[in-house]
Amino acid sequence: MYINADMRSYIISCAATLSYYEALLEHPPERLHVPVRDAKMAKAYCGRVLDELMREVDEDQAVEVVRYSTRCDLRVVPNERMAAKRELIVVDPRDIETLLRDSISDCALCLKTGKEIKRCDKRKRLLRLGITPKS
């Protein structure tokens, strides 16, 4: 059976979890007396899932997955690092040039209200750039 990237990632995650439980049970912390049984059970279930996933995988791909998984580590990453992704907005250079030209003009002291605000081209350009002007 051919495995795609998602299945490969799933298999590697399962293998990493299994190796984590093996390492945990090899040298359990002192206060881990009661949960050791649960950790052994989780390791056994993870092993069953991995065996079932690998049962129909071609031998060449199985070797590749094993080789790749031995080069991987299981790490816990805080959510702050994942939230650091920045959102990029595609901006038309002409909009920037026009805004720069108009920034010193009457737009900075705008007194428009109601429908005038909705029709304002400068305001529409600012909104396209992700800038919400004060109304």
C-alpha positions in Angstrom: 0.0 0.0 0.0 1.3 3.5 -0.9 1.2 6.0 2.0 0.8 9.7 1.5 2.4 12.5 3.5 -0.5 12.6 6.0 -0.4 8.9 6.7 3.4 9.0 7.0 3.2 11.8 9.5 0.6 9.9 11.5 2.8 6.7 11.6 5.8 8.7 12.7 3.8 10.5 15.4 2.6 7.1 16.6 6.2 5.7 16.6 7.5 8.7 18.5 4.8 8.3 21.1 5.6 4.7 21.5 9.3 5.5 21.9 8.4 8.2 24.4 6.5 5.6 26.6 9.4 3.2 26.3 11.8 5.8 27.5 9.4 6.9 30.3 9.0 3.3 31.5 12.8 2.6 31.3 13.5 5.1 34.0 10.2 6.1 35.6 10.2 9.0 38.1 10.1 8.2 41.8 6.4 9.3 42.2 5.1 7.3 39.2 4.2 4.2 41.1 0.4 4.1 40.4 0.4 5.4 36.8 3.1 2.9 35.6 0.4 0.4 34.8 -1.5 3.0 32.8 1.7 4.0 30.9 2.4 0.4 30.1 -1.2 0.0 28.8 -0.8 3.2 26.7 2.4 1.9 25.3 0.8 -1.4 24.4 -2.1 0.3 22.6 0.2 2.6 20.8 2.2 -0.5 19.7 -1.0 -2.2 18.4 -2.0 0.9 16.4 1.5 1.2 14.9 1.5 -2.5 14.0 -1.8 -2.2 12.3 -0.7 0.9 10.4 2.5 -0.7 9.2 0.9 -4.1 8.2 0.0 -3.1 4.7 2.8 -0.7 4.0 5.3 -1.6 1.2 8.7 -2.8 2.5 10.6 0.1 0.8 8.3 2.7 2.3 8.5 1.0 5.7 12.3 1.2 5.6 12.0 4.9 4.7 9.6 5.6 7.5 11.7 3.9 10.0 14.8 5.6 8.8 13.1 9.0 9.0 11.5 8.4 12.4 14.9 7.5 13.9 16.0 11.1 13.0 13.0 12.7 14.7 12.5 13.9 18.3 9.3 14.2 20.2 9.2 17.7 21.7 6.6 19.8 23.5 6.5 23.3 22.0 4.7 26.2 23.9 1.7 27.7 22.0 3.3 31.1 22.0 5.8 30.0 19.4 3.1 28.8 17.2 1.1 32.0 17.6 4.0 34.0 16.4 3.0 33.5 12.8 2.4 36.8 11.0 -0.4 37.5 8.7 0.7 39.1 5.4 -1.5 41.3 3.4 -1.0 41.7 -0.4 -0.9 45.4 -1.1 -1.1 47.2 -4.4 1.9 49.6 -4.6 -0.3 52.3 -6.2 -2.5 52.3 -3.1 0.6 52.9 -0.9 1.8 55.7 -3.2 -1.6 57.4 -3.2 -1.9 57.1 0.6 1.6 58.6 1.1 0.7 61.5 -1.2 -2.6 62.1 0.6 -1.5 61.5 4.2 -0.7 65.2 4.7 -3.9 66.4 3.1 -7.4 66.8 4.4 -7.7 63.0 5.1 -5.9 63.4 8.4 -8.5 65.9 9.6 -11.5 64.2 7.9 -14.9 65.5 9.1 -17.0 63.3 6.8 -20.0 61.5 8.2 -22.7 59.0 7.2 -22.8 58.2 3.5 -19.8 60.4 2.7 -17.6 58.0 4.7 -18.9 54.9 2.8 -18.1 56.6 -0.6 -14.7 57.9 0.4 -12.0 56.3 -1.9 -9.2 57.0 0.5 -11.0 55.2 3.3 -11.6 52.2 1.0 -7.9 52.0 0.2 -7.0 52.1 3.8 -9.4 49.3 4.5 -7.9 47.2 1.7 -4.5 47.6 3.4 -5.9 46.4 6.7 -5.9 49.9 8.3 -9.2 50.9 10.0 -9.4 54.7 9.9 -11.1 56.5 12.7 -14.7 57.4 11.8 
